Amino acid sequence: MRRLLETCFFVLVSIVLLQSCNTEVELCYYSEHPHRAALDVRYDWGSWKGTGQHPERMYVLAHRIVNTYKYVFSTETKTSGNRATMLFPVEEQIPLCPSLEEISNEGDTPSESNGEGDTSDDDVSAGMEVVPDDEEEVSEEPVEGDVPLDSDEENETDEELPEDPKEVWHKMRLKNGRYRFLTFNCDTTAFGIKGLEEFQKDPSYNMENLYLRYKTVSQAEKEGAQAWKDYNLYADFVESENMPIFYTVQNGVNVNLNERVVVNFTPRPVTQKVTVKFIIDKEKGVRIDSLLADMSGIPSGMQLATGYLETDRTYKMLFKPTCGKNNENATIVNCTGVLNVTGIVRSHDASLITGPGIMQLVIYTSATDPDTKLRKRKVIQCIINLRNTLTKANLIRWAADDEHIIQTKKTGTLDIRSILKIEKGMVVEDSDNETGLDRWGQGGQIDIDA
């Protein structure tokens, strides 16, 4: 009886010890070649295709959810047949050397996937919150009969070899598991990428820590910013991106052993295209030569994985509106400007002329002096708080968690209904506060002899 009790005791202790052991070990029975799955990324540019406005290279980040593991690639952005450079981890780089091997579509079974439980186009739209799928552990033990991906059997060459001998291309290979993918521009003019280096080095650093953030510039660096006074000095200026910044997320993509997993990306712009419309009522004999404007309240950045905007700090952006029919005899001039921004935060008070949600306008005018017959120029400045207009435009909103701000759409219009009236080089201010319209105010004026 005593021996039976001792046996039962040791069995119970063994069971407890086994249950408390949670160390995960990746098993791979192929000593010569790492046991990996092949990755094939493809880009659908939709209406952007053929415009020359999408990048030639993009980052692709792959993050395995359970038993965390990360990859960072820099890849081409064609519809298919994209080559890539593996930036991380370095120890898994396998070069595609033209003299030794050909670029092949690896794997036995192409597995085209947008991800089980993938985020739909609406969910991954910039400004829409993205909810990660439930985490699931996927076995990494090889199945009997599987063939290592580096085997020469059934390799097919259907891609061109790298044209630039200095460019190093690598195989896109992943450990198996359940992944989250993120892709975004490699090179940006207006934005910097925060957290990419930390994402590679720190296992606990996830995609929610990756941000696109504006690079600031001084007013003196801005083209056409001379001969006017900035009455809204609360923040720095940022530049508009020459080429749109694109990104998209894919959640819950299963990567299985000995399969070629196809991940289809449909990138969308980070920024909103905002059209600003307003009307100038001027005197006959005065010509509007050019316009310069700045908009304040531009969120400083965006969290890439979720589309959450960073609104704790906002900036200003210069832009150049254009005029429609404009000659000395016209009195009504329709004007339009376009900004590509992360969003526009409105002012909390419609009476303020500093802070976010303020637009400053500089009007460069000219007229002929009736006495001297000389052409004289005048610079007229005005300012307007766009709280009501921004509220109606509904460019941004609170996310479902009521803690973050997201974009509501990718295009929008600020239709300023209040007419900007100018008489004798001065802005005629509306004294009626009950119209519900945003009101133009006088900024200043500068006389310049031609």
Protein Blocks (a to p, Z undefined) as FASTA:
>chain_A
ZZmmmmmmmmmmmmmmmmmpccdcdddfbfkbccdddddddddekjmgonlpacfbdcdd
dddfbhpadddddddfbfbhpacddfbdfklpccddfkloccddedjbdcddebehiacf
klmpghiacdddddddddfbdcehiacfkbmghpacfbdcdfblkbccddddddeddddd
ddddfbdfkbccehklmmmmmmklcfklpccddddddfklpghiahiacfblkbccdddd
fbacdddddehiacdehiacddddddddfbdcddddddddddehiacfbdcdddehiafb
dcfknopacfkbccddddddddddddfkbmbdcdddddddfbdcddfbfkbcgdehiacd
ddddddddfklopacdddddddddfklmmmmnomaccdfkopaccdfbfbdcdddfbdcd
deehiacddfbfknopacdddfbdcdddZZ
